[in-house]
Every structure is written in structure tokens, then in C-alpha cells.
Amino acid sequence: MTRLIPVFLLASAALIAAPPVLNTLEPGGAQRGKALTLTLIGANLPEGAKIVSNLPATFTPLSVPPETAGKRLPFLVEIQPGAPVGLYPVRIESPNGISNILLFSLGSYPEMREMEKNDTMETAQPLKALPITINGTFRAGDRDFFKVYGKGGEHRIFEVEARRMGSAIDPALNIYDSNGKLLIRIEDTPTLGVDCRLDFTFPQEGNYYVEVHDARFSDQAANFYRLKMGFYSYADAVFPLGWTRDKPIDVELSGGNLTAPVKAKPTHGMVSLPNSEGTLPIPFVLSDSPETLEPAGAGPHILKPGTVMNGRLLKPGEIDKYRLAVKPGETYMIDLGARGLGTSRLDALLTIYDSKGEKLDSAGDQPPKQAVNATFVAGDFSTDPFLLLKAPPGVTEVIVAVEDLNQDGGPAYAYRLSARQQQPGFELTLATPFVNIPAGGSNIVTVNVERRGFNGDVFLKVENLPPGIEAAGGSVPAEVVDIDARTASRRGVITLTAKHGVKAQSVNLTVWGEATLPDGSKMRRKATAPGMTTNVRGNFGFVDSSRRNVRPFQAFWLGLDLPAAVSGEPPGVLTVNSPPRVRIVQGMKYEFPWSFASKTGVPSPRTVAFDTPGGRDLRISEKDKVLTMNTTLGTTPGIFDVILSARTGAAMREEIVYAPAITVEVVQGYHVEAPKQATPLKPGGKVELVGGVSREAGFTSPITIAPDALPLAVTCVSAEVPDGAKEYRIACEAGPDAPAGDHKILLNPSSILPEGEKGKVPYKIGAVEASLVVAK
């Protein structure tokens, strides 16, 4: 785990109420061993804040001009000469909370800034000497040109850092000769994600033009990049792609411009090429499972459940096969990580065969299946495949095959394959990288729940809560229908509330999901954290996470959980006059009166917004500071949360204020139990069937229980159950020809809603099966 080291700065009396926000670091990187002025640009940046970073450097605050107070925070940064090349997280911590993280890139080359109006060859920015690193930005539709001089046969490397350091741009790199002829173009590069690198030899002496632009010419808020020009060693293949946390492993780096593979040790979720000072480290997966390397020789090899197999397809058309021992009727999760990790070229196809060679299932050769009310993460073929396999009767061994969809192969076609016996499950990812909890107020944490065959209720919990901070909500209701999808994603919301008087503090929280499986066993999963998130706009300005090059950037390698801080007081407190948990009968309504206590000078909101993650078939309205929730007869019984929020403050300083979540349980109005004991009914005789009835509070209507599916020559009279009665009695009579035996009959309950908008509204629940024994 990357450890963030706090560096304390001088205190200041001038504090800004809202939590700090970082938009840009200027510059986005620096040369190691050098001193520079680093300016943090954003909002609510108070002098005297604490900077939190593991960058090996000293930070000295500089004076802030009055006109930029709160918006720009400058520091003198003196970087140690031997600091490793790489990315370092930077965040601000103040009495009013913590900021988001931005990444600072540390290199070994001299640095300069892009000079604007260099968007044509005629206005290209001249570069006098290489190597060099240029810090630049893009406007929408921008192109940046740089003029370099090269000798015939001279070799140079051009590399763009952008998405890897949290920028939203998708860079493309072009090189032109002195006549404007395009010589070479590159976009995505293996092991660099959507960033790019060109290995170029100047054909003859003269001036050349290097063009950098966003491949989609989009408008991005995070629009920065770093262009490196020089000569250095680099690899474009890594193996293995990951290993067990805190266990030693020699990682092989190969390809690129290396003459032979080299070995390196991973550190903090990254692996660096030894003695290379040009390129950033490559992300490396750290797991909590046992790991092994693919054995040499022809397969099929043994795939041990619970152990990650690290393999690669070294030749085009190669298919790796593994033998997996299974038990008939048991379920196995077979998972593969490759291109989705950003460090492999493998577009994987995963196929399962039985021992006779019959195909049982496959994944990776089709998009996820559509399903009712499902939201899918990733709709393109770069999503890594997984399979949930239930071993068929008589099958004790299956063959797991891994291949490339395009039948390609090579050192860069590595993968991580695992299998484990598992009931259908789920995985959790935090959509909230960090959270500020206002003293005396509330804030929300959003969690994505990816269902992997489990369609039941999931309940989210927060651990490590300090005294005075309370969590509420976190209910993810069961699916109405079975989801037949590879990756169906749901959303859960937790509110965190700090009581009045809780001291300002920072804490690292963890979020867990808990569920009860169909066999009664418990499942518990920890939410992985993104570390930081940069949203990427599509061509038309919106975020489209189904496309690989516009998925949000996230830095899981930072190894963070959920950083949280108690911040300053909110501009107001939103209160809902309701118990924290309520029960509503299908077809009935519930009212949530609310109030807002504003701080002096802060306008009160006229209305509130509401969110009901997972709530279905609801009609919700708000009037006169009362939120009314109407359920319908078709509202599915289940548990979900209601999150109320209000926007307040001036237009330029508007803030969202949350109330603690209220958990709502929609229930049947009453329950009918079958008679506990089957009383024999003799032919020509009579008997009473006696069972229990329970009601929800407020459900007072009489209940009719009508017998159905009776055996021949048997009659039973419907029972009327008045309010307050705890049991029903159904009189049954058998004729002399009634057939003997244990007969299954149905008891059909029905009633009317206690209150209906259209008068008497029939209300029925499912039939109850009972036993009626006719004696011989």
C-alpha cells in the first residue's frame, strides 16, 4: 500500500468554509533533484493547509496574492536528487476537510512549459536541445506542434504521459518532415493504456515537427499532458501481470527496445525497468491469493482452485489449456484478467469443455447479454471475461481454454486465470474516492455492486467509524427477475453523519457488503477503492463508460480504502421527521416531513431532491415540505433507502446538503400461516383447519381465506378474520365417497386496502399450501 506522508505547513487564520478542491497541478511534473514552484489550482484552498504526499521532497509555502486567495496555493518544492521516476499522489488537508488526489509526475529530463499559439507548423514551438519534457495543455480541438532538429540516422523516443497521470485526454502523436509530410502516427501503446510512444529514427538531417493532440479533439476539464523526447530503454511486455502481496517475485520486462528480457522487483503496485530514467513504472496487480506461474511444456496443466495462474500466449494461434477438478452440482467462478488490466494485449476468449471435448460455456466472444433493469459496465470486447459454471451431472473434470480472439500472441499476451468454488456472488467498488463529513451534517458514499450470479439483497456496512460518526442506508435490494448477464451493476448509497461537537479529524474507512446466500450461508466482500477518479467526456461532452477510451481514470494501485475527514459545519442541516427505518404496506403511502435549518445568511431551499436506489414501482411527490411516497399493489416487497438532499447557497457557491438515509421496507399487509398439523378428516365427518394470521401495523381490513383445489367430495367454508384476530378456522366436511390420502390444498387470502385513492381496492397475497388428510 502506498503510504501518504503528511507535511505540516504554517497555520493561518483565514479559513474557507467549504472543503478544498484540486483541479490542476502547475506544472504537472518536474525533474528530480530540482527545485520548482508548484502551484495547486482549485477552490477553497486556504493558506496554512497541510499537504499530503509521498513525493520525496520538502514543501515550503509561498505567499499568496490577495486576488488569488483560495484559488491558487503556491509552494517551493525541493525534490531529492535520487527520487525514483514515477507518479506521486498529492492532496490537501485543512480544518474544512480533505481534497481529491492529483498525480505529480517525476522525471529525469530538463523541463519546460508549452508556449501557446503553437497549433500550426508555422507557429511550432522550437526546441533547442533534447532530451526534454514539455508540460502542456489542450483546449477543445487543439493541436500542439514542436520543432526539433535531427541528424540522419539519429534515434529518438517520443512519449506522451496523460491518462496514466489522471488526465482525461486520449493523446495521439504525429511526426512530419520539413515539408509537412506525415511520416508516422501512433495512438494507444501496449502497457501505456491510451497513452502513446513512438520509437523513431530521423531519415535525414533537418527539421522535423512533432504534433500532439487529443485523438478525439474533445473538450476535457483535465486537459494536461507531458511530452518526453529523448532516448531511454523501455519495455512493452511484463510477466507476470501480478503476484501475491508481500511475496517476492522476479518480474520479466521485455520487448520495446530491449535487446534481452530483464528482471525487476515490483514496489507498491508498480514495476520499474532497472536503470531506465525515461518512462513511468508499469502497474502491477497485488492480490491476497496464492499465485503460480504457468508450467513449461505442453498442457493441459492443473488449475488449482483458489490459486491465480499467471500465463501468456507466446505464439500466434496458441491456446493454453488447464484441467480443473470439479464436483457435479457445485458452482465455480472462473475469472481471467488481461487487457482490462491495461498491461496486456490479450483480447481473451475463455472456453470451458468437459473431459469429452464438449463445449459447456464461453465468454469473451460476445457482449454482455441485455437484461431487465440492468446497467452494464463495459460493452466492448476489451472487457476481460469470466464464467460462472455449475458442473453438470457426471462431470468431475473440465478443461479451461484461454486464447486470443484475433489468434495473436507474443510476450505481451499475458493473463491471470483463477478458479474458485463459489456460490453466485458479487463484487464491490467504491464510486466515491474520498468523503468529507460536515460537523453536524451528512454526506454520501456511493458503492457499485457488480452482481456475479447472486441476485439477492446486499447490505453495505462501514468499518473503522470513529466515535461520533454514524452510518445509515446501504441497502441494495434483490432483483425482481433473475439477471442473466455477465456483469450487471447496481448502486448502493451510504450516508455518514457527524454529530455536533465531533472534532476535526482524518480517518481511513473500509466498506463491506454482506449477503445471505440461498443455502443460508453468509457472504462478505470488501469494496475496492479507486484512489482517485477522473471523468472522461465523450465526443459530445458526456461520459460513456462503455467505451474503453472514455472510461473514468482510476488509480487502484494507490492502495487506499476510503479516506474520510470531519470538515467544517454545513451551510444548513436537513432533517427528516421520520424514524430511521419504516415499513410500508404494498399499495399504501408514507409521508416524510422535512425541515431545513440554515446558517445565518444562507437561503433555505424551497424543495428537496430524493433518491431511492433500487426502489421500484413508486410514486413520489413533494409539496409543502412533505415528501409523500406512494407504493402500488405491484411494488415488490423489499428493502431500499431514501436519500433526501437540498441545494443551498449562492449560485456560484451552491452546496448540496444531505439528510441521514432512511431505510424503507415494503411489506405485505398480512401473512397467513398454514395449519401446523394435518388433522385427519373421516369420510362423512367434519374437521377445522386452524392457522395463524399476522398483520402489519395499520392494516385493519377483514381478511378472507378461501379454500381451493379441494379433493372430491370434500367441502370447506371460507373463513373471515376480523382485525385483532390472530388465527383463522376453516370448517371442512367430507362426503362418504371422499378419497383417502394426504391431499395438498390451497388457501387463497384476500382483503381490501385500509385506505385507497379510488375507494375499496382489492388486495391479495399469494396462496398458502396446506395439507388435508382424509382417513381411510
ROVEXSE-871432 format. One record per residue (C-alpha): residue in three letters; x, z, y. Coordinates in steps of 0.1 Angstrom, whole numbers, padded with zeros to 4 digits, always signed. Layout:
ALAXZY ...
REM end
This chain:
MET+0000+0000+0000 THR+0012-0008+0035 ARG+0017+0023+0055 LEU+0009+0022+0092 ILE+0032+0044+0112 PRO+0017+0058+0145 VAL+0039+0056+0176 PHE+0027+0081+0203 LEU+0026+0070+0239 LEU+0021+0089+0272 ALA-0013+0103+0278 SER-0035+0090+0307 ALA-0064+0105+0325 ALA-0081+0071+0328 LEU-0101+0065+0297 ILE-0126+0038+0289 ALA-0157+0049+0271 ALA-0161+0021+0245 PRO-0137+0017+0215 PRO-0107-0006+0221 VAL-0109-0043+0210 LEU-0079-0065+0205 ASN-0083-0103+0210 THR-0048-0116+0212 LEU-0011-0105+0210 GLU+0010-0123+0235 PRO+0033-0135+0221 GLY+0021-0137+0185 GLY+0056-0131+0172 ALA+0092-0126+0180 GLN+0128-0129+0169 ARG+0142-0098+0151 GLY+0168-0078+0168 LYS+0155-0089+0202 ALA+0136-0071+0230 LEU+0104-0085+0244 THR+0074-0077+0264 LEU+0044-0076+0241 THR+0010-0077+0258 LEU-0021-0066+0240 ILE-0051-0085+0254 GLY-0087-0074+0248 ALA-0112-0049+0261 ASN-0113-0012+0266 LEU-0075-0009+0263 PRO-0067+0024+0281 GLU-0032+0034+0292 GLY-0019+0062+0271 ALA-0033+0048+0239 LYS-0015+0052+0206 ILE-0001+0020+0189 VAL-0003+0020+0151 SER+0021-0004+0133 ASN+0047-0006+0106 LEU+0068-0030+0127 PRO+0104-0017+0127 ALA+0107-0013+0165 THR+0104+0011+0194 PHE+0074+0007+0218 THR+0077+0017+0254 PRO+0045+0014+0276 LEU+0049-0006+0308 SER+0029-0002+0340 VAL-0005-0018+0341 PRO-0015-0037+0373 PRO-0049-0024+0386 GLU-0065-0058+0383 THR-0058-0060+0345 ALA-0066-0024+0336 GLY-0085-0021+0304 LYS-0079-0058+0296 ARG-0041-0061+0292 LEU-0018-0034+0278 PRO+0020-0043+0280 PHE+0048-0027+0260 LEU+0085-0032+0259 VAL+0092-0037+0222 GLU+0128-0034+0209 ILE+0130-0048+0173 GLN+0156-0036+0149 PRO+0182-0063+0140 GLY+0178-0060+0102 ALA+0140-0060+0102 PRO+0126-0082+0074 VAL+0109-0115+0083 GLY+0072-0111+0078 LEU+0038-0101+0091 TYR+0031-0067+0106 PRO-0003-0051+0114 VAL-0008-0038+0150 ARG-0038-0017+0161 ILE-0046+0006+0190 GLU-0059+0042+0186 SER-0074+0060+0215 PRO-0096+0090+0221 ASN-0125+0065+0221 GLY-0117+0051+0187 ILE-0096+0026+0169 SER-0093-0011+0174 ASN-0093-0040+0150 ILE-0060-0052+0135 LEU-0040-0082+0146 LEU-0009-0095+0128 PHE+0025-0098+0145 SER+0049-0124+0130 LEU+0086-0115+0129 GLY+0111-0144+0125 SER+0148-0151+0128 TYR+0149-0180+0152 PRO+0150-0180+0190 GLU+0116-0181+0205 MET+0098-0199+0234 ARG+0063-0205+0246 GLU+0044-0237+0246 MET+0041-0252+0281 GLU+0006-0266+0288 LYS-0002-0302+0296 ASN+0018-0314+0266 ASP-0012-0331+0250 THR+0003-0366+0250 MET+0037-0381+0240 GLU+0043-0389+0277 THR+0040-0352+0286 ALA+0056-0339+0254 GLN+0074-0306+0259 PRO+0112-0313+0254 LEU+0132-0290+0230 LYS+0169-0289+0237 ALA+0181-0273+0205 LEU+0170-0264+0170 PRO+0163-0241+0153 ILE+0134-0227+0174 THR+0100-0210+0171 ILE+0073-0220+0196 ASN+0043-0198+0203 GLY+0013-0220+0212 THR-0025-0221+0215 PHE-0052-0247+0212 ARG-0082-0255+0234 ALA-0111-0274+0218 GLY-0098-0309+0209 ASP-0063-0300+0220 ARG-0031-0317+0208 ASP+0004-0303+0215 PHE+0034-0326+0215 PHE+0071-0316+0214 LYS+0100-0340+0218 VAL+0130-0334+0196 TYR+0163-0352+0192 GLY+0175-0361+0157 LYS+0205-0378+0141 GLY+0202-0403+0114 GLY+0201-0386+0080 GLU+0197-0351+0096 HIS+0174-0329+0076 ARG+0148-0306+0093 ILE+0119-0284+0083 PHE+0087-0281+0104 GLU+0063-0253+0095 VAL+0031-0240+0112 GLU+0020-0204+0109 ALA-0016-0200+0118 ARG-0042-0189+0093 ARG-0017-0168+0074 MET-0013-0146+0106 GLY-0050-0144+0113 SER-0056-0175+0135 ALA-0088-0194+0129 ILE-0073-0229+0133 ASP-0066-0252+0104 PRO-0033-0268+0115 ALA-0022-0304+0109 LEU+0014-0317+0116 ASN+0024-0352+0125 ILE+0058-0368+0133 TYR+0062-0400+0153 ASP+0092-0421+0161 SER+0102-0430+0197 ASN+0079-0460+0197 GLY+0049-0438+0188 LYS+0047-0450+0152 LEU+0033-0423+0128 LEU+0060-0415+0102 ILE+0045-0386+0082 ARG+0014-0364+0083 ILE+0006-0331+0065 GLU-0023-0306+0064 ASP-0025-0280+0036 THR+0006-0270+0018 PRO+0008-0251-0016 THR+0015-0213-0012 LEU+0006-0216+0026 GLY-0032-0219+0022 VAL-0044-0241+0051 ASP-0011-0238+0069 CYS+0014-0267+0066 ARG+0050-0275+0062 LEU+0070-0308+0065 ASP+0104-0314+0049 PHE+0117-0343+0070 THR+0148-0365+0073 PHE+0153-0384+0105 PRO+0158-0420+0096 GLN+0180-0428+0125 GLU+0193-0413+0157 GLY+0169-0409+0186 ASN+0140-0390+0200 TYR+0110-0380+0178 TYR+0077-0365+0186 VAL+0061-0336+0167 GLU+0024-0333+0171 VAL+0004-0301+0161 HIS-0034-0299+0163 ASP-0064-0284+0146 ALA-0073-0306+0117 ARG-0110-0304+0127 PHE-0104-0302+0165 SER-0127-0272+0165 ASP-0132-0246+0192 GLN-0119-0212+0179 ALA-0116-0178+0195 ALA-0084-0170+0176 ASN-0066-0203+0185 PHE-0029-0194+0183 TYR-0001-0208+0161 ARG+0037-0206+0157 LEU+0056-0238+0151 LYS+0090-0233+0134 MET+0117-0260+0135 GLY+0150-0256+0117 PHE+0165-0257+0082 TYR+0159-0230+0056 SER+0153-0225+0020 TYR+0117-0223+0008 ALA+0097-0223-0025 ASP+0063-0238-0032 ALA+0057-0222-0066 VAL+0055-0185-0076 PHE+0052-0170-0110 PRO+0036-0147-0119 LEU+0010-0145-0092 GLY+0007-0107-0095 TRP+0016-0077-0116 THR+0007-0040-0122 ARG+0010-0018-0092 ASP+0043+0002-0091 LYS+0056-0016-0122 PRO+0089-0036-0119 ILE+0087-0073-0123 ASP+0111-0102-0115 VAL+0091-0129-0098 GLU+0102-0165-0101 LEU+0102-0186-0070 SER+0108-0223-0075 GLY+0101-0258-0061 GLY+0103-0266-0025 ASN+0139-0274-0015 LEU+0154-0250-0041 THR+0179-0265-0065 ALA+0170-0240-0091 PRO+0145-0212-0095 VAL+0154-0178-0081 LYS+0142-0142-0089 ALA+0128-0118-0064 LYS+0111-0083-0063 PRO+0077-0080-0048 THR+0071-0054-0020 HIS+0038-0042-0006 GLY+0018-0071-0020 MET+0043-0098-0008 VAL+0073-0115-0023 SER+0101-0130-0002 LEU+0126-0157-0011 PRO+0161-0139-0010 ASN+0183-0150+0019 SER+0157-0172+0034 GLU+0151-0164+0071 GLY+0126-0192+0079 THR+0093-0188+0060 LEU+0069-0159+0057 PRO+0066-0139+0024 ILE+0041-0152-0002 PRO+0011-0129-0011 PHE+0014-0112-0044 VAL-0015-0096-0063 LEU-0012-0059-0072 SER-0035-0047-0099 ASP-0043-0014-0117 SER-0044-0031-0151 PRO-0017-0037-0177 GLU-0002-0072-0173 THR+0018-0095-0195 LEU+0034-0130-0194 GLU+0023-0160-0214 PRO+0044-0161-0246 ALA+0067-0190-0252 GLY+0058-0216-0278 ALA+0025-0233-0288 GLY-0007-0213-0288 PRO-0033-0202-0292 HIS-0018-0168-0282 ILE-0035-0135-0284 LEU-0055-0124-0253 LYS-0058-0086-0254 PRO-0089-0072-0237 GLY-0081-0053-0206 THR-0047-0069-0201 VAL-0040-0096-0175 MET-0023-0127-0189 ASN-0001-0145-0164 GLY+0003-0181-0175 ARG+0008-0216-0160 LEU+0003-0252-0169 LEU+0038-0266-0167 LYS+0029-0302-0177 PRO+0001-0326-0166 GLY-0028-0325-0191 GLU-0016-0293-0206 ILE-0043-0269-0220 ASP-0034-0233-0226 LYS-0055-0216-0254 TYR-0059-0179-0263 ARG-0075-0161-0292 LEU-0099-0133-0282 ALA-0113-0109-0308 VAL-0149-0101-0302 LYS-0178-0083-0319 PRO-0212-0100-0323 GLY-0237-0089-0297 GLU-0211-0075-0274 THR-0206-0088-0239 TYR-0172-0098-0224 MET-0162-0107-0189 ILE-0136-0135-0189 ASP-0121-0140-0154 LEU-0094-0163-0140 GLY-0076-0162-0107 ALA-0057-0193-0094 ARG-0063-0215-0064 GLY-0087-0189-0049 LEU-0057-0166-0045 GLY-0040-0191-0022 THR-0008-0193-0042 SER-0016-0217-0069 ARG-0026-0254-0070 LEU-0047-0250-0102 ASP-0083-0261-0099 ALA-0092-0243-0131 LEU-0116-0252-0158 LEU-0124-0223-0181 THR-0140-0231-0215 ILE-0149-0209-0245 TYR-0151-0222-0281 ASP-0159-0204-0313 SER-0135-0205-0342 LYS-0150-0238-0355 GLY-0144-0255-0322 GLU-0180-0255-0310 LYS-0182-0251-0272 LEU-0200-0219-0262 ASP-0197-0220-0224 SER-0176-0232-0195 ALA-0171-0225-0158 GLY-0153-0244-0130 ASP-0167-0278-0137 GLN-0199-0273-0117 PRO-0211-0255-0085 PRO-0228-0221-0090 LYS-0264-0225-0101 GLN-0291-0220-0075 ALA-0313-0190-0079 VAL-0343-0175-0062 ASN-0334-0154-0031 ALA-0297-0157-0038 THR-0269-0161-0014 PHE-0238-0177-0028 VAL-0202-0171-0019 ALA-0183-0204-0022 GLY-0200-0236-0030 ASP-0169-0258-0035 PHE-0147-0264-0065 SER-0119-0242-0052 THR-0137-0211-0064 ASP-0120-0196-0094 PRO-0142-0195-0125 PHE-0154-0166-0146 LEU-0177-0163-0176 LEU-0200-0135-0189 LEU-0200-0141-0226 LYS-0223-0125-0252 ALA-0207-0130-0286 PRO-0232-0149-0309 PRO-0241-0135-0343 GLY-0214-0140-0369 VAL-0187-0148-0342 THR-0157-0124-0344 GLU-0132-0145-0325 VAL-0134-0171-0297 ILE-0108-0195-0282 VAL-0104-0193-0244 ALA-0090-0225-0229 VAL-0075-0230-0194 GLU-0069-0264-0180 ASP-0068-0282-0146 LEU-0099-0302-0136 ASN-0076-0331-0125 GLN-0054-0328-0155 ASP-0024-0319-0133 GLY+0003-0294-0140 GLY+0037-0281-0129 PRO+0054-0248-0119 ALA+0028-0243-0091 TYR-0001-0244-0115 ALA-0001-0206-0124 TYR-0031-0184-0132 ARG-0042-0149-0140 LEU-0065-0146-0170 SER-0082-0115-0182 ALA-0110-0105-0206 ARG-0127-0072-0210 GLN-0156-0059-0229 GLN-0183-0052-0204 GLN-0220-0049-0198 PRO-0232-0070-0170 GLY-0216-0056-0138 PHE-0210-0061-0101 GLU-0181-0061-0076 LEU-0179-0047-0041 THR-0162-0060-0009 LEU-0163-0044+0025 ALA-0176-0067+0052 THR-0166-0040+0077 PRO-0128-0038+0080 PHE-0129-0005+0101 VAL-0155+0016+0118 ASN-0158+0038+0149 ILE-0184+0066+0147 PRO-0196+0077+0181 ALA-0197+0115+0185 GLY-0233+0125+0183 GLY-0243+0089+0172 SER-0242+0065+0143 ASN-0226+0032+0133 ILE-0229+0009+0102 VAL-0207-0002+0074 THR-0218-0034+0056 VAL-0208-0040+0019 ASN-0212-0072+0000 VAL-0223-0067-0036 GLU-0215-0096-0059 ARG-0236-0094-0090 ARG-0219-0104-0122 GLY-0248-0103-0146 PHE-0262-0069-0135 ASN-0295-0072-0117 GLY-0305-0035-0113 ASP-0302-0010-0085 VAL-0268-0003-0069 PHE-0263+0027-0047 LEU-0234+0028-0023 LYS-0215+0061-0016 VAL-0188+0071+0009 GLU-0160+0094-0002 ASN-0135+0114+0018 LEU-0160+0122+0046 PRO-0147+0150+0068 PRO-0169+0179+0078 GLY-0195+0169+0105 ILE-0198+0132+0094 GLU-0228+0122+0072 ALA-0236+0090+0054 ALA-0271+0076+0047 GLY-0285+0044+0032 GLY-0265+0022+0009 SER-0294+0011-0013 VAL-0292-0023-0029 PRO-0325-0029-0048 ALA-0328-0045-0082 GLU-0336-0082-0084 VAL-0372-0093-0087 VAL-0362-0120-0112 ASP-0331-0123-0134 ILE-0304-0141-0114 ASP-0289-0169-0134 ALA-0259-0175-0112 ARG-0221-0172-0113 THR-0218-0155-0080 ALA-0250-0141-0064 SER-0242-0119-0034 ARG-0263-0091-0019 ARG-0258-0069+0011 GLY-0259-0031+0014 VAL-0257-0011+0047 ILE-0245+0025+0051 THR-0248+0044+0083 LEU-0222+0070+0093 THR-0233+0097+0117 ALA-0210+0122+0135 LYS-0226+0154+0146 HIS-0223+0167+0181 GLY-0191+0187+0186 VAL-0171+0169+0159 LYS-0135+0165+0172 ALA-0120+0131+0177 GLN-0101+0121+0145 SER-0090+0093+0123 VAL-0096+0092+0086 ASN-0094+0067+0057 LEU-0126+0064+0038 THR-0134+0048+0004 VAL-0167+0032-0006 TRP-0180+0032-0041 GLY-0210+0016-0058 GLU-0229+0034-0086 ALA-0255+0020-0110 THR-0272+0028-0143 LEU-0269+0002-0170 PRO-0297-0008-0194 ASP-0282+0013-0221 GLY-0283+0044-0199 SER-0245+0045-0192 LYS-0231+0047-0157 MET-0211+0021-0139 ARG-0189+0028-0109 ARG-0170+0003-0088 LYS-0147+0008-0057 ALA-0151-0016-0028 THR-0121-0036-0019 ALA-0113-0038+0018 PRO-0103-0069+0038 GLY-0079-0051+0060 MET-0089-0074+0088 THR-0113-0103+0093 THR-0111-0134+0115 ASN-0142-0155+0115 VAL-0137-0193+0115 ARG-0161-0216+0132 GLY-0171-0249+0115 ASN-0172-0282+0132 PHE-0204-0274+0151 GLY-0194-0239+0161 PHE-0210-0219+0133 VAL-0194-0201+0104 ASP-0198-0218+0070 SER-0181-0196+0043 SER-0190-0221+0016 ARG-0161-0244+0027 ARG-0126-0233+0019 ASN-0110-0242+0052 VAL-0137-0223+0072 ARG-0139-0191+0052 PRO-0131-0160+0071 PHE-0095-0150+0071 GLN-0089-0116+0054 ALA-0057-0097+0047 PHE-0064-0078+0014 TRP-0026-0074+0010 LEU-0026-0048+0038 GLY-0038-0023+0011 LEU-0062-0005+0034 ASP-0096+0011+0024 LEU-0119+0018+0053 PRO-0101+0031+0084 ALA-0126+0052+0105 ALA-0124+0072+0137 VAL-0147+0095+0156 SER-0150+0079+0190 GLY-0165+0089+0224 GLU-0201+0096+0229 PRO-0225+0066+0227 PRO-0245+0054+0258 GLY-0276+0069+0242 VAL-0290+0084+0210 LEU-0316+0065+0190 THR-0338+0089+0170 VAL-0365+0081+0144 ASN-0391+0107+0138 SER-0392+0104+0100 PRO-0378+0122+0070 PRO-0345+0106+0058 ARG-0364+0094+0026 VAL-0400+0083+0025 ARG-0423+0070-0002 ILE-0449+0042+0005 VAL-0476+0032-0019 GLN-0479-0006-0025 GLY-0504-0020-0001 MET-0502+0009+0024 LYS-0483+0013+0056 TYR-0459+0038+0072 GLU-0451+0044+0109 PHE-0417+0052+0122 PRO-0420+0066+0158 TRP-0387+0063+0177 SER-0372+0077+0209 PHE-0340+0069+0229 ALA-0322+0095+0250 SER-0300+0077+0275 LYS-0269+0089+0292 THR-0272+0091+0330 GLY-0272+0056+0345 VAL-0278+0038+0312 PRO-0311+0019+0309 SER-0333+0027+0280 PRO-0343-0001+0256 ARG-0379-0013+0256 THR-0379-0021+0219 VAL-0357-0018+0188 ALA-0345-0041+0162 PHE-0348-0034+0125 ASP-0330-0044+0093 THR-0343-0039+0058 PRO-0315-0051+0034 GLY-0332-0061+0002 GLY-0367-0052+0013 ARG-0393-0078+0001 ASP-0429-0087+0009 LEU-0430-0065+0040 ARG-0448-0070+0073 ILE-0430-0051+0101 SER-0441-0048+0138 GLU-0430-0027+0167 LYS-0453-0015+0196 ASP-0453+0014+0220 LYS-0421+0029+0204 VAL-0436+0029+0169 LEU-0422+0008+0141 THR-0450+0000+0116 MET-0442-0011+0081 ASN-0470-0026+0061 THR-0465-0032+0024 THR-0486-0056+0003 LEU-0500-0054-0032 GLY-0473-0078-0041 THR-0445-0057-0026 THR-0421-0049-0055 PRO-0416-0012-0063 GLY-0380-0003-0055 ILE-0357+0014-0031 PHE-0343-0001+0001 ASP-0332+0011+0035 VAL-0345+0007+0071 ILE-0318+0004+0098 LEU-0330+0007+0134 SER-0308-0004+0163 ALA-0312-0008+0200 ARG-0292-0028+0226 THR-0285-0009+0258 GLY-0262-0011+0288 ALA-0255-0038+0314 ALA-0254-0074+0303 MET-0216-0076+0304 ARG-0211-0042+0287 GLU-0240-0042+0263 GLU-0237-0020+0233 ILE-0257-0016+0200 VAL-0268+0019+0192 TYR-0279+0028+0156 ALA-0300+0054+0141 PRO-0292+0070+0107 ALA-0306+0049+0079 ILE-0340+0058+0064 THR-0344+0052+0027 VAL-0378+0038+0017 GLU-0391+0039-0019 VAL-0421+0016-0025 VAL-0440+0030-0055 GLN-0472+0025-0075 GLY-0501+0046-0062 TYR-0506+0063-0095 HIS-0492+0064-0131 VAL-0511+0066-0163 GLU-0496+0080-0195 ALA-0507+0070-0230 PRO-0522+0098-0252 LYS-0492+0117-0267 GLN-0507+0120-0302 ALA-0527+0095-0322 THR-0559+0112-0332 PRO-0575+0097-0364 LEU-0609+0082-0360 LYS-0631+0082-0391 PRO-0655+0054-0398 GLY-0688+0064-0384 GLY-0671+0092-0363 LYS-0661+0099-0328 VAL-0628+0110-0310 GLU-0615+0115-0275 LEU-0582+0099-0263 VAL-0566+0123-0238 GLY-0537+0113-0215 GLY-0521+0123-0182 VAL-0526+0108-0147 SER-0503+0114-0117 ARG-0508+0103-0081 GLU-0487+0097-0051 ALA-0495+0118-0021 GLY-0522+0102-0001 PHE-0537+0082-0029 THR-0571+0098-0033 SER-0593+0070-0046 PRO-0610+0074-0080 ILE-0592+0057-0109 THR-0610+0038-0137 ILE-0593+0034-0171 ALA-0609+0007-0192 PRO-0600+0003-0229 ASP-0593-0032-0241 ALA-0581-0050-0273 LEU-0601-0026-0295 PRO-0603-0032-0333 LEU-0636-0045-0348 ALA-0665-0021-0350 VAL-0648+0003-0325 THR-0662+0010-0290 CYS-0647+0031-0262 VAL-0662+0041-0229 SER-0642+0037-0196 ALA-0630+0069-0180 GLU-0634+0078-0143 VAL-0606+0100-0130 PRO-0615+0117-0096 ASP-0590+0129-0071 GLY-0573+0161-0082 ALA-0577+0155-0119 LYS-0545+0155-0140 GLU-0559+0139-0172 TYR-0584+0114-0184 ARG-0607+0115-0215 ILE-0619+0083-0232 ALA-0646+0086-0258 CYS-0643+0063-0288 GLU-0667+0057-0317 ALA-0661+0038-0349 GLY-0688+0020-0370 PRO-0688+0023-0408 ASP-0670-0011-0411 ALA-0641-0003-0388 PRO-0609-0014-0404 ALA-0584+0013-0413 GLY-0549+0014-0397 ASP-0528+0022-0367 HIS-0542-0001-0340 LYS-0525-0008-0307 ILE-0550-0009-0278 LEU-0546-0014-0240 LEU-0558+0009-0213 ASN-0564-0010-0181 PRO-0562+0012-0149 SER-0578+0001-0117 SER-0588+0016-0083 ILE-0590+0007-0047 LEU-0566+0014-0019 PRO-0574+0046+0001 GLU-0573+0025+0033 GLY-0574-0012+0037 GLU-0574-0035+0067 LYS-0603-0055+0051 GLY-0624-0027+0037 LYS-0622-0020+0000 VAL-0591-0036-0015 PRO-0588-0036-0054 TYR-0556-0021-0066 LYS-0544-0025-0102 ILE-0513-0015-0121 GLY-0500-0027-0154 ALA-0519-0019-0186 VAL-0508+0010-0208 GLU-0504+0006-0245 ALA-0519+0033-0267 SER-0524+0040-0304 LEU-0558+0043-0321 VAL-0557+0053-0357 VAL-0587+0045-0379 ALA-0587+0067-0410 LYS-0593+0052-0445 
REM end
